[in-house]
Amino acid sequence: METPQYVYIFEFKLDGTADEALSQIEDKGYAREYSADARRVFKIGASFSSETGTISDWKVQD
């Protein structure tokens, strides 16, 4: 998601961890195209629980 001031990169995992989601953002280079962008980039990793149907874990890196 992009706004005039920020870029938000989300990765969601089902029954995984927020750390796994953040690792995928890094491993796949999702933020690479924004490396020269003046906007602040936030990487958000979240895990959905199939048991509860809610977000069970989330982390943000900038």
PDB file as gemmi writes it, atoms N, CA and C in Angstrom:
CRYST1    1.000    1.000    1.000  90.00  90.00  90.00 P 1                      
ATOM      1  N   MET A   1       0.853  -1.159   0.000  1.00  0.00           N  
ATOM      2  CA  MET A   1       0.000   0.000   0.000  1.00  0.00           C  
ATOM      3  C   MET A   1       0.905   1.229   0.000  1.00  0.00           C  
ATOM      4  N   GLU A   2       0.568   2.198  -0.833  1.00  0.00           N  
ATOM      5  CA  GLU A   2       1.370   3.408  -0.943  1.00  0.00           C  
ATOM      6  C   GLU A   2       0.537   4.650  -0.621  1.00  0.00           C  
ATOM      7  N   THR A   3       1.147   5.558   0.113  1.00  0.00           N  
ATOM      8  CA  THR A   3       0.555   6.859   0.379  1.00  0.00           C  
ATOM      9  C   THR A   3       1.593   7.904  -0.040  1.00  0.00           C  
ATOM     10  N   PRO A   4       1.247   9.181  -0.051  1.00  0.00           N  
ATOM     11  CA  PRO A   4       2.245  10.189  -0.435  1.00  0.00           C  
ATOM     12  C   PRO A   4       3.489  10.204   0.458  1.00  0.00           C  
ATOM     13  N   GLN A   5       3.368   9.762   1.717  1.00  0.00           N  
ATOM     14  CA  GLN A   5       4.504   9.819   2.642  1.00  0.00           C  
ATOM     15  C   GLN A   5       5.076   8.461   3.029  1.00  0.00           C  
ATOM     16  N   TYR A   6       4.295   7.392   2.853  1.00  0.00           N  
ATOM     17  CA  TYR A   6       4.701   6.084   3.361  1.00  0.00           C  
ATOM     18  C   TYR A   6       4.410   4.974   2.359  1.00  0.00           C  
ATOM     19  N   VAL A   7       5.183   3.886   2.515  1.00  0.00           N  
ATOM     20  CA  VAL A   7       4.927   2.649   1.786  1.00  0.00           C  
ATOM     21  C   VAL A   7       4.799   1.552   2.834  1.00  0.00           C  
ATOM     22  N   TYR A   8       3.731   0.771   2.735  1.00  0.00           N  
ATOM     23  CA  TYR A   8       3.486  -0.332   3.664  1.00  0.00           C  
ATOM     24  C   TYR A   8       3.517  -1.631   2.864  1.00  0.00           C  
ATOM     25  N   ILE A   9       4.416  -2.530   3.260  1.00  0.00           N  
ATOM     26  CA  ILE A   9       4.515  -3.827   2.604  1.00  0.00           C  
ATOM     27  C   ILE A   9       4.039  -4.870   3.603  1.00  0.00           C  
ATOM     28  N   PHE A  10       2.979  -5.588   3.227  1.00  0.00           N  
ATOM     29  CA  PHE A  10       2.380  -6.595   4.098  1.00  0.00           C  
ATOM     30  C   PHE A  10       2.683  -7.995   3.584  1.00  0.00           C  
ATOM     31  N   GLU A  11       2.933  -8.898   4.508  1.00  0.00           N  
ATOM     32  CA  GLU A  11       2.994 -10.331   4.192  1.00  0.00           C  
ATOM     33  C   GLU A  11       2.233 -11.047   5.289  1.00  0.00           C  
ATOM     34  N   PHE A  12       1.327 -11.915   4.870  1.00  0.00           N  
ATOM     35  CA  PHE A  12       0.477 -12.648   5.807  1.00  0.00           C  
ATOM     36  C   PHE A  12       0.770 -14.139   5.712  1.00  0.00           C  
ATOM     37  N   LYS A  13       0.791 -14.794   6.851  1.00  0.00           N  
ATOM     38  CA  LYS A  13       0.990 -16.237   6.916  1.00  0.00           C  
ATOM     39  C   LYS A  13      -0.195 -16.862   7.640  1.00  0.00           C  
ATOM     40  N   LEU A  14      -0.609 -18.017   7.181  1.00  0.00           N  
ATOM     41  CA  LEU A  14      -1.651 -18.779   7.864  1.00  0.00           C  
ATOM     42  C   LEU A  14      -0.964 -19.804   8.742  1.00  0.00           C  
ATOM     43  N   ASP A  15      -1.153 -19.699  10.024  1.00  0.00           N  
ATOM     44  CA  ASP A  15      -0.552 -20.599  11.015  1.00  0.00           C  
ATOM     45  C   ASP A  15       0.977 -20.578  10.981  1.00  0.00           C  
ATOM     46  N   GLY A  16       1.549 -19.475  10.524  1.00  0.00           N  
ATOM     47  CA  GLY A  16       3.001 -19.289  10.566  1.00  0.00           C  
ATOM     48  C   GLY A  16       3.328 -18.286  11.657  1.00  0.00           C  
ATOM     49  N   THR A  17       4.419 -17.574  11.456  1.00  0.00           N  
ATOM     50  CA  THR A  17       4.810 -16.555  12.433  1.00  0.00           C  
ATOM     51  C   THR A  17       5.035 -15.227  11.719  1.00  0.00           C  
ATOM     52  N   ALA A  18       5.010 -14.178  12.491  1.00  0.00           N  
ATOM     53  CA  ALA A  18       5.304 -12.853  11.948  1.00  0.00           C  
ATOM     54  C   ALA A  18       6.745 -12.796  11.457  1.00  0.00           C  
ATOM     55  N   ASP A  19       7.640 -13.475  12.148  1.00  0.00           N  
ATOM     56  CA  ASP A  19       9.039 -13.504  11.719  1.00  0.00           C  
ATOM     57  C   ASP A  19       9.188 -14.186  10.365  1.00  0.00           C  
ATOM     58  N   GLU A  20       8.438 -15.248  10.126  1.00  0.00           N  
ATOM     59  CA  GLU A  20       8.468 -15.911   8.815  1.00  0.00           C  
ATOM     60  C   GLU A  20       7.974 -14.976   7.724  1.00  0.00           C  
ATOM     61  N   ALA A  21       6.940 -14.227   8.023  1.00  0.00           N  
ATOM     62  CA  ALA A  21       6.396 -13.274   7.054  1.00  0.00           C  
ATOM     63  C   ALA A  21       7.412 -12.177   6.743  1.00  0.00           C  
ATOM     64  N   LEU A  22       8.059 -11.641   7.770  1.00  0.00           N  
ATOM     65  CA  LEU A  22       9.081 -10.617   7.551  1.00  0.00           C  
ATOM     66  C   LEU A  22      10.270 -11.178   6.779  1.00  0.00           C  
ATOM     67  N   SER A  23      10.634 -12.411   7.057  1.00  0.00           N  
ATOM     68  CA  SER A  23      11.724 -13.057   6.321  1.00  0.00           C  
ATOM     69  C   SER A  23      11.389 -13.173   4.840  1.00  0.00           C  
ATOM     70  N   GLN A  24      10.138 -13.483   4.531  1.00  0.00           N  
ATOM     71  CA  GLN A  24       9.745 -13.579   3.129  1.00  0.00           C  
ATOM     72  C   GLN A  24       9.840 -12.225   2.437  1.00  0.00           C  
ATOM     73  N   ILE A  25       9.455 -11.166   3.119  1.00  0.00           N  
ATOM     74  CA  ILE A  25       9.575  -9.823   2.541  1.00  0.00           C  
ATOM     75  C   ILE A  25      11.037  -9.556   2.175  1.00  0.00           C  
ATOM     76  N   GLU A  26      11.956  -9.916   3.070  1.00  0.00           N  
ATOM     77  CA  GLU A  26      13.377  -9.720   2.814  1.00  0.00           C  
ATOM     78  C   GLU A  26      13.889 -10.663   1.726  1.00  0.00           C  
ATOM     79  N   ASP A  27      13.581 -11.951   1.855  1.00  0.00           N  
ATOM     80  CA  ASP A  27      14.099 -12.963   0.925  1.00  0.00           C  
ATOM     81  C   ASP A  27      13.641 -12.723  -0.509  1.00  0.00           C  
ATOM     82  N   LYS A  28      12.421 -12.298  -0.681  1.00  0.00           N  
ATOM     83  CA  LYS A  28      11.871 -12.073  -2.022  1.00  0.00           C  
ATOM     84  C   LYS A  28      12.138 -10.658  -2.542  1.00  0.00           C  
ATOM     85  N   GLY A  29      12.693  -9.788  -1.681  1.00  0.00           N  
ATOM     86  CA  GLY A  29      13.060  -8.439  -2.105  1.00  0.00           C  
ATOM     87  C   GLY A  29      11.877  -7.541  -2.405  1.00  0.00           C  
ATOM     88  N   TYR A  30      10.776  -7.720  -1.689  1.00  0.00           N  
ATOM     89  CA  TYR A  30       9.579  -6.923  -1.952  1.00  0.00           C  
ATOM     90  C   TYR A  30       9.821  -5.419  -1.780  1.00  0.00           C  
ATOM     91  N   ALA A  31      10.742  -5.038  -0.910  1.00  0.00           N  
ATOM     92  CA  ALA A  31      10.988  -3.618  -0.648  1.00  0.00           C  
ATOM     93  C   ALA A  31      12.062  -3.027  -1.563  1.00  0.00           C  
ATOM     94  N   ARG A  32      12.717  -3.865  -2.347  1.00  0.00           N  
ATOM     95  CA  ARG A  32      13.837  -3.414  -3.172  1.00  0.00           C  
ATOM     96  C   ARG A  32      13.470  -2.256  -4.095  1.00  0.00           C  
ATOM     97  N   GLU A  33      12.301  -2.317  -4.686  1.00  0.00           N  
ATOM     98  CA  GLU A  33      11.918  -1.265  -5.639  1.00  0.00           C  
ATOM     99  C   GLU A  33      11.735   0.101  -4.974  1.00  0.00           C  
ATOM    100  N   TYR A  34      11.670   0.133  -3.645  1.00  0.00           N  
ATOM    101  CA  TYR A  34      11.493   1.393  -2.925  1.00  0.00           C  
ATOM    102  C   TYR A  34      12.797   1.897  -2.301  1.00  0.00           C  
ATOM    103  N   SER A  35      13.915   1.275  -2.616  1.00  0.00           N  
ATOM    104  CA  SER A  35      15.183   1.633  -1.971  1.00  0.00           C  
ATOM    105  C   SER A  35      15.604   3.082  -2.256  1.00  0.00           C  
ATOM    106  N   ALA A  36      15.266   3.615  -3.412  1.00  0.00           N  
ATOM    107  CA  ALA A  36      15.618   5.001  -3.741  1.00  0.00           C  
ATOM    108  C   ALA A  36      14.454   5.957  -3.516  1.00  0.00           C  
ATOM    109  N   ASP A  37      13.357   5.425  -3.008  1.00  0.00           N  
ATOM    110  CA  ASP A  37      12.157   6.227  -2.771  1.00  0.00           C  
ATOM    111  C   ASP A  37      12.340   7.052  -1.497  1.00  0.00           C  
ATOM    112  N   ALA A  38      11.914   8.296  -1.508  1.00  0.00           N  
ATOM    113  CA  ALA A  38      12.059   9.181  -0.348  1.00  0.00           C  
ATOM    114  C   ALA A  38      11.070   8.860   0.766  1.00  0.00           C  
ATOM    115  N   ARG A  39      10.029   8.087   0.431  1.00  0.00           N  
ATOM    116  CA  ARG A  39       9.020   7.760   1.447  1.00  0.00           C  
ATOM    117  C   ARG A  39       9.561   6.747   2.453  1.00  0.00           C  
ATOM    118  N   ARG A  40       9.023   6.778   3.645  1.00  0.00           N  
ATOM    119  CA  ARG A  40       9.380   5.819   4.688  1.00  0.00           C  
ATOM    120  C   ARG A  40       8.680   4.492   4.385  1.00  0.00           C  
ATOM    121  N   VAL A  41       9.446   3.399   4.469  1.00  0.00           N  
ATOM    122  CA  VAL A  41       8.923   2.074   4.141  1.00  0.00           C  
ATOM    123  C   VAL A  41       8.750   1.264   5.423  1.00  0.00           C  
ATOM    124  N   PHE A  42       7.549   0.725   5.598  1.00  0.00           N  
ATOM    125  CA  PHE A  42       7.249  -0.145   6.723  1.00  0.00           C  
ATOM    126  C   PHE A  42       6.985  -1.543   6.199  1.00  0.00           C  
ATOM    127  N   LYS A  43       7.608  -2.533   6.827  1.00  0.00           N  
ATOM    128  CA  LYS A  43       7.387  -3.934   6.475  1.00  0.00           C  
ATOM    129  C   LYS A  43       6.592  -4.558   7.613  1.00  0.00           C  
ATOM    130  N   ILE A  44       5.436  -5.127   7.284  1.00  0.00           N  
ATOM    131  CA  ILE A  44       4.541  -5.672   8.293  1.00  0.00           C  
ATOM    132  C   ILE A  44       4.345  -7.156   8.032  1.00  0.00           C  
ATOM    133  N   GLY A  45       4.701  -7.958   9.015  1.00  0.00           N  
ATOM    134  CA  GLY A  45       4.493  -9.401   8.943  1.00  0.00           C  
ATOM    135  C   GLY A  45       3.402  -9.782   9.917  1.00  0.00           C  
ATOM    136  N   ALA A  46       2.438 -10.576   9.451  1.00  0.00           N  
ATOM    137  CA  ALA A  46       1.319 -10.969  10.312  1.00  0.00           C  
ATOM    138  C   ALA A  46       0.988 -12.439  10.109  1.00  0.00           C  
ATOM    139  N   SER A  47       0.516 -13.060  11.161  1.00  0.00           N  
ATOM    140  CA  SER A  47       0.114 -14.454  11.114  1.00  0.00           C  
ATOM    141  C   SER A  47      -1.348 -14.574  11.496  1.00  0.00           C  
ATOM    142  N   PHE A  48      -2.102 -15.276  10.659  1.00  0.00           N  
ATOM    143  CA  PHE A  48      -3.496 -15.590  10.965  1.00  0.00           C  
ATOM    144  C   PHE A  48      -3.569 -16.979  11.562  1.00  0.00           C  
ATOM    145  N   SER A  49      -4.365 -17.135  12.586  1.00  0.00           N  
ATOM    146  CA  SER A  49      -4.590 -18.436  13.204  1.00  0.00           C  
ATOM    147  C   SER A  49      -5.835 -19.072  12.591  1.00  0.00           C  
ATOM    148  N   SER A  50      -5.689 -20.275  12.040  1.00  0.00           N  
ATOM    149  CA  SER A  50      -6.858 -20.982  11.504  1.00  0.00           C  
ATOM    150  C   SER A  50      -7.745 -21.480  12.641  1.00  0.00           C  
ATOM    151  N   GLU A  51      -7.181 -21.580  13.822  1.00  0.00           N  
ATOM    152  CA  GLU A  51      -7.945 -22.053  14.983  1.00  0.00           C  
ATOM    153  C   GLU A  51      -8.884 -20.974  15.516  1.00  0.00           C  
ATOM    154  N   THR A  52      -8.372 -19.738  15.629  1.00  0.00           N  
ATOM    155  CA  THR A  52      -9.184 -18.664  16.207  1.00  0.00           C  
ATOM    156  C   THR A  52      -9.802 -17.749  15.148  1.00  0.00           C  
ATOM    157  N   GLY A  53      -9.252 -17.781  13.920  1.00  0.00           N  
ATOM    158  CA  GLY A  53      -9.759 -16.909  12.865  1.00  0.00           C  
ATOM    159  C   GLY A  53      -9.353 -15.452  13.034  1.00  0.00           C  
ATOM    160  N   THR A  54      -8.303 -15.213  13.803  1.00  0.00           N  
ATOM    161  CA  THR A  54      -7.836 -13.852  14.053  1.00  0.00           C  
ATOM    162  C   THR A  54      -6.330 -13.765  13.822  1.00  0.00           C  
ATOM    163  N   ILE A  55      -5.824 -12.546  13.866  1.00  0.00           N  
ATOM    164  CA  ILE A  55      -4.376 -12.368  13.789  1.00  0.00           C  
ATOM    165  C   ILE A  55      -3.777 -12.792  15.122  1.00  0.00           C  
ATOM    166  N   SER A  56      -2.834 -13.717  15.061  1.00  0.00           N  
ATOM    167  CA  SER A  56      -2.247 -14.242  16.294  1.00  0.00           C  
ATOM    168  C   SER A  56      -0.889 -13.636  16.608  1.00  0.00           C  
ATOM    169  N   ASP A  57      -0.252 -13.024  15.608  1.00  0.00           N  
ATOM    170  CA  ASP A  57       1.092 -12.488  15.791  1.00  0.00           C  
ATOM    171  C   ASP A  57       1.338 -11.451  14.702  1.00  0.00           C  
ATOM    172  N   TRP A  58       2.004 -10.350  15.036  1.00  0.00           N  
ATOM    173  CA  TRP A  58       2.367  -9.363  14.020  1.00  0.00           C  
ATOM    174  C   TRP A  58       3.571  -8.558  14.493  1.00  0.00           C  
ATOM    175  N   LYS A  59       4.371  -8.113  13.514  1.00  0.00           N  
ATOM    176  CA  LYS A  59       5.561  -7.307  13.789  1.00  0.00           C  
ATOM    177  C   LYS A  59       5.723  -6.285  12.666  1.00  0.00           C  
ATOM    178  N   VAL A  60       6.358  -5.171  13.008  1.00  0.00           N  
ATOM    179  CA  VAL A  60       6.603  -4.102  12.041  1.00  0.00           C  
ATOM    180  C   VAL A  60       8.089  -3.777  12.059  1.00  0.00           C  
ATOM    181  N   GLN A  61       8.671  -3.641  10.861  1.00  0.00           N  
ATOM    182  CA  GLN A  61      10.052  -3.168  10.719  1.00  0.00           C  
ATOM    183  C   GLN A  61      10.041  -1.946   9.823  1.00  0.00           C  
ATOM    184  N   ASP A  62      10.919  -1.011  10.109  1.00  0.00           N  
ATOM    185  CA  ASP A  62      11.063   0.127   9.188  1.00  0.00           C  
ATOM    186  C   ASP A  62      12.506   0.357   8.884  1.00  0.00           C  
TER     187      ASP A  62                                                      
END                                                                             
